[in-house]
């Protein structure tokens, strides 16, 4: 186990984290788009 392996692992970790964050953002956008009860929806229940 050398420093090269550690650096490679860190690089892969950062890639994975950035990929996961963009994926979760995409899921959040899709959920907000699909769910009608989201606060950002133009249709709001009025009393």
mmCIF file of the N, C-alpha and C atoms, coordinates in Angstrom:
data_MODEL
# 
_entry.id   MODEL 
# 
loop_
_atom_site.group_PDB 
_atom_site.id 
_atom_site.type_symbol 
_atom_site.label_atom_id 
_atom_site.label_alt_id 
_atom_site.label_comp_id 
_atom_site.label_asym_id 
_atom_site.label_entity_id 
_atom_site.label_seq_id 
_atom_site.pdbx_PDB_ins_code 
_atom_site.Cartn_x 
_atom_site.Cartn_y 
_atom_site.Cartn_z 
_atom_site.occupancy 
_atom_site.B_iso_or_equiv 
_atom_site.pdbx_formal_charge 
_atom_site.auth_seq_id 
_atom_site.auth_comp_id 
_atom_site.auth_asym_id 
_atom_site.auth_atom_id 
_atom_site.pdbx_PDB_model_num 
ATOM 1   N N  . UNK A 1 1  ? 0.851   -1.202 0.000   1.00 0.00 ? 1  UNK A N  1 
ATOM 2   C CA . UNK A 1 1  ? 0.000   0.000  0.000   1.00 0.00 ? 1  UNK A CA 1 
ATOM 3   C C  . UNK A 1 1  ? 0.885   1.250  0.000   1.00 0.00 ? 1  UNK A C  1 
ATOM 4   N N  . UNK A 1 2  ? 0.947   1.921  -1.127  1.00 0.00 ? 2  UNK A N  1 
ATOM 5   C CA . UNK A 1 2  ? 1.785   3.114  -1.205  1.00 0.00 ? 2  UNK A CA 1 
ATOM 6   C C  . UNK A 1 2  ? 0.956   4.372  -1.254  1.00 0.00 ? 2  UNK A C  1 
ATOM 7   N N  . UNK A 1 3  ? 1.632   5.490  -1.332  1.00 0.00 ? 3  UNK A N  1 
ATOM 8   C CA . UNK A 1 3  ? 0.910   6.770  -1.380  1.00 0.00 ? 3  UNK A CA 1 
ATOM 9   C C  . UNK A 1 3  ? 0.153   6.890  -2.701  1.00 0.00 ? 3  UNK A C  1 
ATOM 10  N N  . UNK A 1 4  ? 0.700   6.280  -3.766  1.00 0.00 ? 4  UNK A N  1 
ATOM 11  C CA . UNK A 1 4  ? 0.038   6.332  -5.071  1.00 0.00 ? 4  UNK A CA 1 
ATOM 12  C C  . UNK A 1 4  ? -1.356  5.727  -4.991  1.00 0.00 ? 4  UNK A C  1 
ATOM 13  N N  . UNK A 1 5  ? -1.461  4.576  -4.331  1.00 0.00 ? 5  UNK A N  1 
ATOM 14  C CA . UNK A 1 5  ? -2.764  3.930  -4.189  1.00 0.00 ? 5  UNK A CA 1 
ATOM 15  C C  . UNK A 1 5  ? -3.724  4.828  -3.406  1.00 0.00 ? 5  UNK A C  1 
ATOM 16  N N  . UNK A 1 6  ? -3.200  5.464  -2.363  1.00 0.00 ? 6  UNK A N  1 
ATOM 17  C CA . UNK A 1 6  ? -4.045  6.324  -1.536  1.00 0.00 ? 6  UNK A CA 1 
ATOM 18  C C  . UNK A 1 6  ? -4.575  7.501  -2.352  1.00 0.00 ? 6  UNK A C  1 
ATOM 19  N N  . UNK A 1 7  ? -3.680  8.110  -3.159  1.00 0.00 ? 7  UNK A N  1 
ATOM 20  C CA . UNK A 1 7  ? -4.110  9.246  -3.981  1.00 0.00 ? 7  UNK A CA 1 
ATOM 21  C C  . UNK A 1 7  ? -5.141  8.812  -4.997  1.00 0.00 ? 7  UNK A C  1 
ATOM 22  N N  . UNK A 1 8  ? -4.951  7.635  -5.578  1.00 0.00 ? 8  UNK A N  1 
ATOM 23  C CA . UNK A 1 8  ? -5.898  7.123  -6.551  1.00 0.00 ? 8  UNK A CA 1 
ATOM 24  C C  . UNK A 1 8  ? -7.250  6.917  -5.879  1.00 0.00 ? 8  UNK A C  1 
ATOM 25  N N  . UNK A 1 9  ? -7.239  6.376  -4.673  1.00 0.00 ? 9  UNK A N  1 
ATOM 26  C CA . UNK A 1 9  ? -8.478  6.151  -3.936  1.00 0.00 ? 9  UNK A CA 1 
ATOM 27  C C  . UNK A 1 9  ? -9.185  7.466  -3.658  1.00 0.00 ? 9  UNK A C  1 
ATOM 28  N N  . UNK A 1 10 ? -8.419  8.481  -3.256  1.00 0.00 ? 10 UNK A N  1 
ATOM 29  C CA . UNK A 1 10 ? -9.011  9.785  -2.979  1.00 0.00 ? 10 UNK A CA 1 
ATOM 30  C C  . UNK A 1 10 ? -9.643  10.358 -4.245  1.00 0.00 ? 10 UNK A C  1 
ATOM 31  N N  . UNK A 1 11 ? -8.945  10.211 -5.376  1.00 0.00 ? 11 UNK A N  1 
ATOM 32  C CA . UNK A 1 11 ? -9.463  10.748 -6.632  1.00 0.00 ? 11 UNK A CA 1 
ATOM 33  C C  . UNK A 1 11 ? -10.774 10.054 -6.984  1.00 0.00 ? 11 UNK A C  1 
ATOM 34  N N  . UNK A 1 12 ? -10.795 8.734  -6.874  1.00 0.00 ? 12 UNK A N  1 
ATOM 35  C CA . UNK A 1 12 ? -12.009 7.980  -7.167  1.00 0.00 ? 12 UNK A CA 1 
ATOM 36  C C  . UNK A 1 12 ? -13.125 8.386  -6.212  1.00 0.00 ? 12 UNK A C  1 
ATOM 37  N N  . UNK A 1 13 ? -12.773 8.613  -4.962  1.00 0.00 ? 13 UNK A N  1 
ATOM 38  C CA . UNK A 1 13 ? -13.771 9.017  -3.972  1.00 0.00 ? 13 UNK A CA 1 
ATOM 39  C C  . UNK A 1 13 ? -14.413 10.340 -4.345  1.00 0.00 ? 13 UNK A C  1 
ATOM 40  N N  . UNK A 1 14 ? -13.588 11.301 -4.766  1.00 0.00 ? 14 UNK A N  1 
ATOM 41  C CA . UNK A 1 14 ? -14.124 12.612 -5.144  1.00 0.00 ? 14 UNK A CA 1 
ATOM 42  C C  . UNK A 1 14 ? -15.023 12.486 -6.367  1.00 0.00 ? 14 UNK A C  1 
ATOM 43  N N  . UNK A 1 15 ? -14.603 11.646 -7.320  1.00 0.00 ? 15 UNK A N  1 
ATOM 44  C CA . UNK A 1 15 ? -15.421 11.422 -8.516  1.00 0.00 ? 15 UNK A CA 1 
ATOM 45  C C  . UNK A 1 15 ? -16.763 10.840 -8.114  1.00 0.00 ? 15 UNK A C  1 
ATOM 46  N N  . UNK A 1 16 ? -16.706 9.847  -7.241  1.00 0.00 ? 16 UNK A N  1 
ATOM 47  C CA . UNK A 1 16 ? -17.923 9.167  -6.802  1.00 0.00 ? 16 UNK A CA 1 
ATOM 48  C C  . UNK A 1 16 ? -18.845 10.156 -6.091  1.00 0.00 ? 16 UNK A C  1 
ATOM 49  N N  . UNK A 1 17 ? -18.266 10.988 -5.231  1.00 0.00 ? 17 UNK A N  1 
ATOM 50  C CA . UNK A 1 17 ? -19.068 11.949 -4.468  1.00 0.00 ? 17 UNK A CA 1 
ATOM 51  C C  . UNK A 1 17 ? -19.737 12.956 -5.398  1.00 0.00 ? 17 UNK A C  1 
ATOM 52  N N  . UNK A 1 18 ? -18.979 13.460 -6.374  1.00 0.00 ? 18 UNK A N  1 
ATOM 53  C CA . UNK A 1 18 ? -19.562 14.451 -7.286  1.00 0.00 ? 18 UNK A CA 1 
ATOM 54  C C  . UNK A 1 18 ? -20.651 13.807 -8.137  1.00 0.00 ? 18 UNK A C  1 
ATOM 55  N N  . UNK A 1 19 ? -20.411 12.572 -8.546  1.00 0.00 ? 19 UNK A N  1 
ATOM 56  C CA . UNK A 1 19 ? -21.407 11.858 -9.351  1.00 0.00 ? 19 UNK A CA 1 
ATOM 57  C C  . UNK A 1 19 ? -22.663 11.611 -8.519  1.00 0.00 ? 19 UNK A C  1 
ATOM 58  N N  . UNK A 1 20 ? -22.469 11.203 -7.263  1.00 0.00 ? 20 UNK A N  1 
ATOM 59  C CA . UNK A 1 20 ? -23.614 10.921 -6.392  1.00 0.00 ? 20 UNK A CA 1 
ATOM 60  C C  . UNK A 1 20 ? -24.406 12.189 -6.107  1.00 0.00 ? 20 UNK A C  1 
ATOM 61  N N  . UNK A 1 21 ? -23.717 13.306 -5.916  1.00 0.00 ? 21 UNK A N  1 
ATOM 62  C CA . UNK A 1 21 ? -24.428 14.556 -5.606  1.00 0.00 ? 21 UNK A CA 1 
ATOM 63  C C  . UNK A 1 21 ? -25.245 15.018 -6.806  1.00 0.00 ? 21 UNK A C  1 
ATOM 64  N N  . UNK A 1 22 ? -24.685 14.875 -8.005  1.00 0.00 ? 22 UNK A N  1 
ATOM 65  C CA . UNK A 1 22 ? -25.449 15.280 -9.196  1.00 0.00 ? 22 UNK A CA 1 
ATOM 66  C C  . UNK A 1 22 ? -26.631 14.340 -9.400  1.00 0.00 ? 22 UNK A C  1 
ATOM 67  N N  . UNK A 1 23 ? -26.422 13.064 -9.076  1.00 0.00 ? 23 UNK A N  1 
ATOM 68  C CA . UNK A 1 23 ? -27.507 12.093 -9.231  1.00 0.00 ? 23 UNK A CA 1 
ATOM 69  C C  . UNK A 1 23 ? -28.631 12.387 -8.234  1.00 0.00 ? 23 UNK A C  1 
ATOM 70  N N  . UNK A 1 24 ? -28.258 12.691 -7.003  1.00 0.00 ? 24 UNK A N  1 
ATOM 71  C CA . UNK A 1 24 ? -29.290 12.975 -5.995  1.00 0.00 ? 24 UNK A CA 1 
ATOM 72  C C  . UNK A 1 24 ? -30.027 14.276 -6.342  1.00 0.00 ? 24 UNK A C  1 
ATOM 73  N N  . UNK A 1 25 ? -29.297 15.244 -6.917  1.00 0.00 ? 25 UNK A N  1 
ATOM 74  C CA . UNK A 1 25 ? -29.939 16.489 -7.330  1.00 0.00 ? 25 UNK A CA 1 
ATOM 75  C C  . UNK A 1 25 ? -30.957 16.214 -8.428  1.00 0.00 ? 25 UNK A C  1 
ATOM 76  N N  . UNK A 1 26 ? -30.581 15.306 -9.343  1.00 0.00 ? 26 UNK A N  1 
ATOM 77  C CA . UNK A 1 26 ? -31.489 14.936 -10.438 1.00 0.00 ? 26 UNK A CA 1 
ATOM 78  C C  . UNK A 1 26 ? -32.736 14.263 -9.864  1.00 0.00 ? 26 UNK A C  1 
ATOM 79  N N  . UNK A 1 27 ? -32.536 13.390 -8.867  1.00 0.00 ? 27 UNK A N  1 
ATOM 80  C CA . UNK A 1 27 ? -33.676 12.700 -8.236  1.00 0.00 ? 27 UNK A CA 1 
ATOM 81  C C  . UNK A 1 27 ? -34.579 13.715 -7.538  1.00 0.00 ? 27 UNK A C  1 
ATOM 82  N N  . UNK A 1 28 ? -33.979 14.678 -6.866  1.00 0.00 ? 28 UNK A N  1 
ATOM 83  C CA . UNK A 1 28 ? -34.768 15.696 -6.167  1.00 0.00 ? 28 UNK A CA 1 
ATOM 84  C C  . UNK A 1 28 ? -35.595 16.506 -7.158  1.00 0.00 ? 28 UNK A C  1 
ATOM 85  N N  . UNK A 1 29 ? -34.966 16.888 -8.276  1.00 0.00 ? 29 UNK A N  1 
ATOM 86  C CA . UNK A 1 29 ? -35.701 17.655 -9.284  1.00 0.00 ? 29 UNK A CA 1 
ATOM 87  C C  . UNK A 1 29 ? -36.864 16.843 -9.823  1.00 0.00 ? 29 UNK A C  1 
ATOM 88  N N  . UNK A 1 30 ? -36.622 15.563 -10.099 1.00 0.00 ? 30 UNK A N  1 
ATOM 89  C CA . UNK A 1 30 ? -37.682 14.712 -10.641 1.00 0.00 ? 30 UNK A CA 1 
ATOM 90  C C  . UNK A 1 30 ? -38.810 14.564 -9.629  1.00 0.00 ? 30 UNK A C  1 
ATOM 91  N N  . UNK A 1 31 ? -38.453 14.375 -8.359  1.00 0.00 ? 31 UNK A N  1 
ATOM 92  C CA . UNK A 1 31 ? -39.471 14.227 -7.318  1.00 0.00 ? 31 UNK A CA 1 
ATOM 93  C C  . UNK A 1 31 ? -40.307 15.496 -7.210  1.00 0.00 ? 31 UNK A C  1 
ATOM 94  N N  . UNK A 1 32 ? -39.648 16.639 -7.234  1.00 0.00 ? 32 UNK A N  1 
ATOM 95  C CA . UNK A 1 32 ? -40.365 17.909 -7.129  1.00 0.00 ? 32 UNK A CA 1 
ATOM 96  C C  . UNK A 1 32 ? -41.290 18.092 -8.330  1.00 0.00 ? 32 UNK A C  1 
ATOM 97  N N  . UNK A 1 33 ? -40.819 17.662 -9.501  1.00 0.00 ? 33 UNK A N  1 
ATOM 98  C CA . UNK A 1 33 ? -41.620 17.806 -10.723 1.00 0.00 ? 33 UNK A CA 1 
ATOM 99  C C  . UNK A 1 33 ? -42.835 16.876 -10.676 1.00 0.00 ? 33 UNK A C  1 
ATOM 100 N N  . UNK A 1 34 ? -42.638 15.679 -10.096 1.00 0.00 ? 34 UNK A N  1 
ATOM 101 C CA . UNK A 1 34 ? -43.713 14.691 -10.094 1.00 0.00 ? 34 UNK A CA 1 
ATOM 102 C C  . UNK A 1 34 ? -44.729 14.930 -8.979  1.00 0.00 ? 34 UNK A C  1 
ATOM 103 N N  . UNK A 1 35 ? -44.255 15.448 -7.850  1.00 0.00 ? 35 UNK A N  1 
ATOM 104 C CA . UNK A 1 35 ? -45.176 15.581 -6.710  1.00 0.00 ? 35 UNK A CA 1 
ATOM 105 C C  . UNK A 1 35 ? -45.941 16.900 -6.772  1.00 0.00 ? 35 UNK A C  1 
ATOM 106 N N  . UNK A 1 36 ? -47.280 16.839 -6.786  1.00 0.00 ? 36 UNK A N  1 
ATOM 107 C CA . UNK A 1 36 ? -48.107 18.041 -6.886  1.00 0.00 ? 36 UNK A CA 1 
ATOM 108 C C  . UNK A 1 36 ? -48.165 18.829 -5.581  1.00 0.00 ? 36 UNK A C  1 
ATOM 109 N N  . UNK A 1 37 ? -47.759 18.214 -4.484  1.00 0.00 ? 37 UNK A N  1 
ATOM 110 C CA . UNK A 1 37 ? -47.867 18.891 -3.190  1.00 0.00 ? 37 UNK A CA 1 
ATOM 111 C C  . UNK A 1 37 ? -46.563 19.598 -2.833  1.00 0.00 ? 37 UNK A C  1 
ATOM 112 N N  . UNK A 1 38 ? -45.659 19.745 -3.783  1.00 0.00 ? 38 UNK A N  1 
ATOM 113 C CA . UNK A 1 38 ? -44.397 20.415 -3.494  1.00 0.00 ? 38 UNK A CA 1 
ATOM 114 C C  . UNK A 1 38 ? -44.633 21.920 -3.386  1.00 0.00 ? 38 UNK A C  1 
ATOM 115 N N  . UNK A 1 39 ? -43.890 22.590 -2.492  1.00 0.00 ? 39 UNK A N  1 
ATOM 116 C CA . UNK A 1 39 ? -44.091 24.022 -2.247  1.00 0.00 ? 39 UNK A CA 1 
ATOM 117 C C  . UNK A 1 39 ? -43.811 24.870 -3.495  1.00 0.00 ? 39 UNK A C  1 
ATOM 118 N N  . UNK A 1 40 ? -42.971 24.363 -4.409  1.00 0.00 ? 40 UNK A N  1 
ATOM 119 C CA . UNK A 1 40 ? -42.614 25.158 -5.579  1.00 0.00 ? 40 UNK A CA 1 
ATOM 120 C C  . UNK A 1 40 ? -43.674 25.019 -6.673  1.00 0.00 ? 40 UNK A C  1 
ATOM 121 N N  . UNK A 1 41 ? -44.700 24.228 -6.402  1.00 0.00 ? 41 UNK A N  1 
ATOM 122 C CA . UNK A 1 41 ? -45.748 24.035 -7.412  1.00 0.00 ? 41 UNK A CA 1 
ATOM 123 C C  . UNK A 1 41 ? -46.642 25.272 -7.488  1.00 0.00 ? 41 UNK A C  1 
ATOM 124 N N  . UNK A 1 42 ? -47.011 25.669 -8.704  1.00 0.00 ? 42 UNK A N  1 
ATOM 125 C CA . UNK A 1 42 ? -47.839 26.880 -8.869  1.00 0.00 ? 42 UNK A CA 1 
ATOM 126 C C  . UNK A 1 42 ? -49.239 26.711 -8.292  1.00 0.00 ? 42 UNK A C  1 
ATOM 127 N N  . UNK A 1 43 ? -49.712 25.478 -8.207  1.00 0.00 ? 43 UNK A N  1 
ATOM 128 C CA . UNK A 1 43 ? -51.062 25.228 -7.682  1.00 0.00 ? 43 UNK A CA 1 
ATOM 129 C C  . UNK A 1 43 ? -51.003 25.077 -6.153  1.00 0.00 ? 43 UNK A C  1 
ATOM 130 N N  . UNK A 1 44 ? -51.560 26.026 -5.438  1.00 0.00 ? 44 UNK A N  1 
ATOM 131 C CA . UNK A 1 44 ? -51.559 25.930 -3.981  1.00 0.00 ? 44 UNK A CA 1 
ATOM 132 C C  . UNK A 1 44 ? -52.994 25.857 -3.475  1.00 0.00 ? 44 UNK A C  1 
ATOM 133 N N  . UNK A 1 45 ? -53.239 24.997 -2.495  1.00 0.00 ? 45 UNK A N  1 
ATOM 134 C CA . UNK A 1 45 ? -54.603 24.846 -1.963  1.00 0.00 ? 45 UNK A CA 1 
ATOM 135 C C  . UNK A 1 45 ? -55.055 26.108 -1.234  1.00 0.00 ? 45 UNK A C  1 
ATOM 136 N N  . UNK A 1 46 ? -56.144 26.696 -1.678  1.00 0.00 ? 46 UNK A N  1 
ATOM 137 C CA . UNK A 1 46 ? -56.634 27.901 -1.010  1.00 0.00 ? 46 UNK A CA 1 
ATOM 138 C C  . UNK A 1 46 ? -57.901 27.574 -0.224  1.00 0.00 ? 46 UNK A C  1 
ATOM 139 N N  . UNK A 1 47 ? -58.026 28.122 0.942   1.00 0.00 ? 47 UNK A N  1 
ATOM 140 C CA . UNK A 1 47 ? -59.189 27.827 1.807   1.00 0.00 ? 47 UNK A CA 1 
ATOM 141 C C  . UNK A 1 47 ? -60.493 28.396 1.263   1.00 0.00 ? 47 UNK A C  1 
# 
